[in-house]
């Protein structure tokens, strides 16, 4: 089980380019409960900064890895 994240940054730079990145948090979890707790902590920590920067990140706990 790991946290997978996909980040969207809309209208970046002078050409209004949309960017999308996919990544994984490099920590393995034994169960969904612990993964979900850390995911919530990460979201709470990043939320205000992401809103200010107009960036969206989708977080999910997955045992299958990234599929994007």
Residue pairs with C-beta under 8 A, 6 or more apart in sequence:
1 28
1 29
1 30
1 31
1 32
1 34
1 35
1 61
1 62
1 63
2 24
2 25
2 27
2 28
2 29
2 35
2 61
2 62
2 63
2 65
3 24
3 25
3 27
3 29
3 35
3 38
3 39
3 42
3 59
3 60
3 61
3 62
4 22
4 23
4 24
4 25
4 59
4 60
4 61
4 62
4 65
4 66
5 22
5 23
5 24
5 25
5 57
5 58
5 59
5 60
6 20
6 21
6 22
6 23
6 57
6 58
6 68
7 19
7 20
7 21
7 22
7 23
7 55
7 56
7 57
7 58
8 18
8 19
8 20
8 55
8 56
8 57
8 58
9 18
9 19
9 20
9 53
9 54
9 55
9 56
10 18
10 54
10 56
11 17
11 18
11 54
12 18
12 19
20 68
22 66
22 68
23 66
24 65
24 66
25 38
25 42
27 38
29 35
29 38
29 61
32 61
35 61
36 61
39 59
39 60
39 61
42 59
43 59
46 57
50 56
50 57
